[in-house]
Amino acid sequence: MTNLQNRGRLLVCFDFEGSYGMPHDVPFDVRRSARLILDELARHSAQAVFFIVGRMVEDHPDVVRDIASAGHEIGLHGYEHDDLANYDAEALGLLDKNLARVGSLLEDITGSRPQCFRAPYLLAPHFYRTEVYAMLRAQGFRWVSNREIRYPVELLRPGLFPAPGAWRASDGSARLVRNRALLGPLNAGLVAKETFGGSPAGRLRWLLGQRSPFIRDGLAEIPVYSPLDCDLLGLPKPTDDTSPEALAYTKAVVRAAAVTPGRLSMITFHDWIVSGGNRLSLLGDCLAAAHEGGADISTIAQRPDWLHFA
């Protein structure tokens, strides 16, 4: 067990979007998916952050109630799972009304308004939009998580290169590329064009350091601290299994990300990806690794001091 000073801080997050966000026109049982995820979290006594699509809050309040009753933090993931980066003024005005209505509904269901927000598609390619952040701040949101970072471990994911087995080390374990020198080239746009950090040199220092949360437009921004599940697995249908190679490599990445001594980390799953096929074991592996490494698995609602962790 790690000592308290080196104990990692882990946010387990779900982009909870069901049929609204998946790129497949197939049947999907959101209640079953939620139950599988909630049961796995309960087995490991872990609390998570659920970024839920607003339409799902309206259409499945029973599912939202189950999530809240289990003690998890609930935020919003847009309303229609649209690309907010391309919204015009009229669409932004409608989004403002929709989010306000859903926020009131969440307050009726859970007893409190949502404090966190993640945009569908992370507001790519800039991962930020002034008008959206101003809207969120005016509605009382406190923190967001849109700033994507590309990580070296994505470079050897199975299927990216034609050489089979390139991701395995000589002993058969996963070869995880962790070279910090690659972070700069992989995130050249962040370093050159982002708006926080004062200068490219300041952003590069941030990128090569602990990548602490930062304040932008009055909101705390927690960057995406590890690849999303879709960055490693693609976009499988909920009914399809993932190949053993891709699943093994993703498990290795997830387990490593779950234990980051002395700093804040985050692992993000999509409900329709992790609950489908043979992929629920990814969540179990993540939580087991975090417990084995002595990580503190919590939410910002429970640990607001994490917003200031450096």
PLY file of the C-alpha trace (Angstrom):
ply
format ascii 1.0
element vertex 310
property float x
property float y
property float z
element edge 309
property int vertex1
property int vertex2
end_header
0.00 0.00 0.00
1.35 3.45 -0.87
1.79 6.05 1.86
-0.62 8.97 2.03
1.82 11.44 0.46
2.23 9.31 -2.67
-1.36 8.15 -2.83
-2.88 8.64 -6.26
-6.16 10.44 -6.82
-8.39 8.79 -9.42
-11.52 10.06 -11.13
-13.46 7.28 -12.85
-15.70 8.95 -15.43
-18.44 7.78 -17.78
-19.65 9.56 -20.87
-23.14 8.17 -20.34
-24.90 8.60 -23.67
-26.45 5.32 -24.79
-28.12 5.42 -28.20
-27.83 9.21 -28.32
-24.05 9.07 -28.67
-23.14 5.74 -30.24
-22.52 5.71 -34.02
-24.56 2.53 -34.50
-28.25 2.12 -35.22
-28.73 -0.97 -33.08
-30.94 -1.81 -30.10
-29.43 -0.81 -26.76
-30.76 -1.55 -23.28
-29.67 1.47 -21.25
-31.13 0.06 -18.02
-29.14 -3.16 -18.33
-26.00 -1.21 -19.20
-26.41 1.05 -16.19
-27.01 -1.91 -13.88
-23.87 -3.70 -15.07
-21.77 -0.58 -14.50
-23.32 0.25 -11.13
-22.92 -3.33 -9.88
-19.24 -3.35 -10.89
-18.63 -0.03 -9.14
-20.41 -1.32 -6.04
-18.27 -4.47 -5.99
-15.22 -2.26 -5.66
-16.85 0.33 -3.36
-15.98 3.01 -5.93
-17.68 6.33 -6.68
-17.67 7.71 -10.21
-18.61 10.78 -12.24
-21.38 10.27 -14.82
-21.59 12.86 -17.61
-25.12 12.15 -18.84
-26.71 13.35 -22.08
-29.57 15.69 -21.25
-32.10 13.81 -23.37
-31.35 10.67 -21.38
-32.13 12.51 -18.14
-35.55 13.37 -19.56
-36.23 9.97 -21.12
-34.79 7.73 -18.38
-35.15 9.50 -15.03
-35.30 6.09 -13.32
-31.77 5.29 -14.50
-30.53 8.69 -13.34
-32.18 8.13 -9.97
-30.42 4.77 -9.61
-27.05 6.38 -10.39
-27.61 9.19 -7.91
-28.92 6.84 -5.22
-25.66 4.88 -5.44
-23.76 8.03 -4.47
-22.19 8.90 -7.80
-21.67 12.44 -9.09
-23.87 13.45 -12.03
-22.94 16.04 -14.62
-24.18 16.78 -18.12
-22.83 15.70 -21.51
-24.62 18.14 -23.75
-28.30 17.79 -24.51
-28.58 16.01 -27.90
-24.96 14.78 -28.06
-24.33 17.28 -30.83
-21.03 18.91 -31.80
-21.27 22.15 -29.81
-18.18 23.56 -31.51
-20.30 24.15 -34.62
-23.42 25.57 -32.97
-24.56 28.96 -34.25
-26.10 31.61 -31.99
-29.63 30.24 -32.37
-28.54 26.69 -31.50
-26.57 27.96 -28.51
-29.64 29.81 -27.25
-31.72 26.64 -27.46
-28.96 24.66 -25.75
-28.98 27.20 -22.92
-32.72 26.63 -22.38
-32.41 22.85 -22.65
-29.55 22.65 -20.15
-31.41 24.89 -17.71
-34.49 22.68 -17.92
-32.50 19.47 -17.51
-30.55 21.00 -14.63
-33.83 21.68 -12.83
-34.97 18.12 -13.52
-31.72 16.76 -12.09
-32.26 18.89 -9.01
-35.71 17.36 -8.61
-34.29 13.84 -9.01
-31.05 14.15 -7.02
-31.54 17.16 -4.75
-28.83 19.28 -6.39
-28.05 20.90 -9.73
-25.19 19.49 -11.81
-21.78 21.00 -11.14
-19.77 19.43 -13.98
-19.98 19.30 -17.75
-18.21 17.53 -20.58
-19.07 18.50 -24.13
-19.79 15.78 -26.69
-16.65 15.38 -28.83
-14.84 17.53 -26.21
-15.44 20.71 -28.26
-12.76 19.55 -30.71
-10.68 20.73 -32.45
-10.00 23.56 -29.99
-11.45 21.80 -26.89
-12.83 25.12 -25.73
-15.41 27.69 -26.81
-15.94 31.02 -25.05
-19.70 31.12 -25.61
-20.22 27.62 -24.21
-18.09 28.27 -21.12
-19.91 31.56 -20.44
-23.24 29.70 -20.65
-22.06 27.00 -18.25
-20.72 29.52 -15.76
-23.99 31.48 -15.83
-25.91 28.25 -15.11
-23.80 27.50 -12.05
-21.51 24.78 -13.35
-18.24 24.60 -11.45
-15.91 22.39 -13.46
-15.49 20.96 -16.95
-13.34 18.29 -18.61
-12.81 19.00 -22.29
-9.06 19.48 -22.77
-7.89 16.38 -24.59
-4.26 15.27 -24.45
-2.73 12.71 -26.77
-0.65 10.12 -24.94
2.32 8.03 -26.17
0.58 4.80 -25.12
-1.82 5.30 -28.03
1.01 4.76 -30.52
1.26 0.97 -30.13
-2.40 0.10 -29.77
-3.17 -3.09 -31.70
-4.35 -2.44 -35.22
-2.63 0.92 -35.59
0.35 -0.63 -37.36
0.38 -3.68 -39.67
2.99 -5.52 -37.57
1.02 -7.90 -35.30
2.24 -8.13 -31.73
4.22 -4.87 -31.89
2.61 -3.89 -28.62
4.09 -6.83 -26.71
7.43 -6.76 -24.92
9.80 -9.75 -25.04
8.24 -11.24 -21.89
4.75 -11.08 -23.41
3.56 -8.09 -21.36
2.25 -4.91 -22.93
4.88 -2.44 -24.08
3.53 0.91 -22.89
5.24 3.88 -24.54
5.70 6.47 -21.79
8.41 8.66 -23.30
7.71 12.19 -22.03
9.64 13.62 -24.98
6.79 12.48 -27.23
4.17 14.52 -25.39
5.24 17.78 -27.05
5.04 16.56 -30.67
1.83 14.65 -30.03
0.23 17.79 -28.57
1.77 20.46 -30.77
-1.58 22.22 -31.22
-2.10 22.42 -27.46
1.35 23.93 -26.93
1.15 26.40 -29.81
-2.49 27.52 -29.82
-4.16 26.93 -26.43
-5.29 29.90 -24.36
-4.12 28.95 -20.86
-0.62 28.88 -19.41
0.51 32.31 -20.59
2.80 31.16 -23.41
3.81 28.10 -25.44
6.74 27.60 -23.07
4.37 27.69 -20.10
2.03 25.18 -21.71
4.91 22.86 -22.54
6.03 22.95 -18.89
2.45 22.17 -17.88
2.27 19.30 -20.36
5.55 17.77 -19.19
4.65 18.24 -15.53
1.62 17.06 -13.57
-0.89 18.74 -15.91
-2.80 20.19 -12.97
-6.37 21.48 -13.33
-6.51 25.13 -14.35
-9.08 27.94 -14.32
-10.57 29.18 -17.57
-13.49 31.62 -17.81
-14.26 31.04 -14.14
-14.51 27.25 -14.52
-12.01 24.67 -13.33
-10.80 22.56 -16.23
-9.66 19.01 -15.45
-7.84 17.67 -18.50
-8.42 14.18 -19.84
-5.61 12.37 -18.02
-5.51 9.16 -20.06
-6.79 7.95 -23.45
-10.55 7.50 -23.67
-11.66 3.91 -24.12
-12.55 4.71 -27.74
-9.00 5.97 -28.37
-7.78 2.42 -27.75
-10.75 0.25 -28.76
-12.33 2.21 -31.59
-16.14 2.34 -31.71
-17.39 -1.25 -31.39
-21.04 -2.20 -31.52
-22.38 -3.02 -28.04
-23.10 -6.57 -29.20
-19.61 -7.23 -30.57
-16.59 -8.53 -28.65
-13.23 -6.81 -28.80
-10.23 -8.81 -30.04
-8.09 -10.39 -27.30
-5.08 -8.30 -28.38
-6.89 -4.96 -28.22
-8.56 -5.89 -24.94
-5.28 -6.98 -23.34
-3.49 -3.81 -24.40
-6.33 -1.56 -23.22
-6.37 -3.34 -19.87
-2.65 -2.70 -19.49
-3.12 1.01 -20.28
-6.08 1.30 -17.91
-4.28 -0.47 -15.06
-1.24 1.79 -15.45
-3.40 4.92 -15.56
-5.29 3.86 -12.44
-2.15 4.11 -10.32
-0.36 7.44 -10.68
1.46 8.07 -7.39
1.10 11.51 -5.89
-1.03 13.06 -8.61
-4.51 13.36 -10.05
-5.56 10.92 -12.78
-8.71 10.14 -14.72
-10.04 7.19 -16.69
-13.04 7.65 -18.97
-15.40 4.99 -20.31
-18.44 5.20 -22.55
-21.41 3.28 -21.18
-22.22 1.55 -24.48
-18.57 0.54 -25.00
-17.59 -0.75 -21.57
-20.87 -2.54 -20.82
-20.98 -4.26 -24.21
-19.40 -7.43 -25.56
-16.49 -8.64 -23.41
-15.42 -5.19 -22.21
-16.89 -4.88 -18.70
-13.68 -6.46 -17.39
-11.91 -3.20 -18.30
-13.81 -1.42 -15.56
-13.12 -4.19 -13.07
-9.41 -4.16 -13.94
-9.23 -0.40 -13.52
-10.86 -0.48 -10.09
-8.86 -3.49 -8.91
-5.58 -1.87 -9.96
-6.51 1.35 -8.20
-7.27 -0.47 -4.97
-4.10 -2.56 -5.21
-2.05 0.61 -5.70
-3.72 2.45 -2.84
-5.34 5.09 -5.04
-8.15 7.23 -3.65
-11.13 6.70 -6.00
-13.50 9.58 -5.48
-15.47 12.37 -7.17
-15.10 16.12 -7.19
-18.37 16.41 -5.27
-16.71 14.41 -2.50
-13.23 15.92 -2.88
-13.51 19.52 -4.15
-9.93 20.14 -3.03
-8.81 18.04 -6.00
-9.63 21.01 -8.25
-6.65 22.77 -6.66
-4.32 19.80 -6.58
-0.86 20.57 -7.99
0 1
1 2
2 3
3 4
4 5
5 6
6 7
7 8
8 9
9 10
10 11
11 12
12 13
13 14
14 15
15 16
16 17
17 18
18 19
19 20
20 21
21 22
22 23
23 24
24 25
25 26
26 27
27 28
28 29
29 30
30 31
31 32
32 33
33 34
34 35
35 36
36 37
37 38
38 39
39 40
40 41
41 42
42 43
43 44
44 45
45 46
46 47
47 48
48 49
49 50
50 51
51 52
52 53
53 54
54 55
55 56
56 57
57 58
58 59
59 60
60 61
61 62
62 63
63 64
64 65
65 66
66 67
67 68
68 69
69 70
70 71
71 72
72 73
73 74
74 75
75 76
76 77
77 78
78 79
79 80
80 81
81 82
82 83
83 84
84 85
85 86
86 87
87 88
88 89
89 90
90 91
91 92
92 93
93 94
94 95
95 96
96 97
97 98
98 99
99 100
100 101
101 102
102 103
103 104
104 105
105 106
106 107
107 108
108 109
109 110
110 111
111 112
112 113
113 114
114 115
115 116
116 117
117 118
118 119
119 120
120 121
121 122
122 123
123 124
124 125
125 126
126 127
127 128
128 129
129 130
130 131
131 132
132 133
133 134
134 135
135 136
136 137
137 138
138 139
139 140
140 141
141 142
142 143
143 144
144 145
145 146
146 147
147 148
148 149
149 150
150 151
151 152
152 153
153 154
154 155
155 156
156 157
157 158
158 159
159 160
160 161
161 162
162 163
163 164
164 165
165 166
166 167
167 168
168 169
169 170
170 171
171 172
172 173
173 174
174 175
175 176
176 177
177 178
178 179
179 180
180 181
181 182
182 183
183 184
184 185
185 186
186 187
187 188
188 189
189 190
190 191
191 192
192 193
193 194
194 195
195 196
196 197
197 198
198 199
199 200
200 201
201 202
202 203
203 204
204 205
205 206
206 207
207 208
208 209
209 210
210 211
211 212
212 213
213 214
214 215
215 216
216 217
217 218
218 219
219 220
220 221
221 222
222 223
223 224
224 225
225 226
226 227
227 228
228 229
229 230
230 231
231 232
232 233
233 234
234 235
235 236
236 237
237 238
238 239
239 240
240 241
241 242
242 243
243 244
244 245
245 246
246 247
247 248
248 249
249 250
250 251
251 252
252 253
253 254
254 255
255 256
256 257
257 258
258 259
259 260
260 261
261 262
262 263
263 264
264 265
265 266
266 267
267 268
268 269
269 270
270 271
271 272
272 273
273 274
274 275
275 276
276 277
277 278
278 279
279 280
280 281
281 282
282 283
283 284
284 285
285 286
286 287
287 288
288 289
289 290
290 291
291 292
292 293
293 294
294 295
295 296
296 297
297 298
298 299
299 300
300 301
301 302
302 303
303 304
304 305
305 306
306 307
307 308
308 309
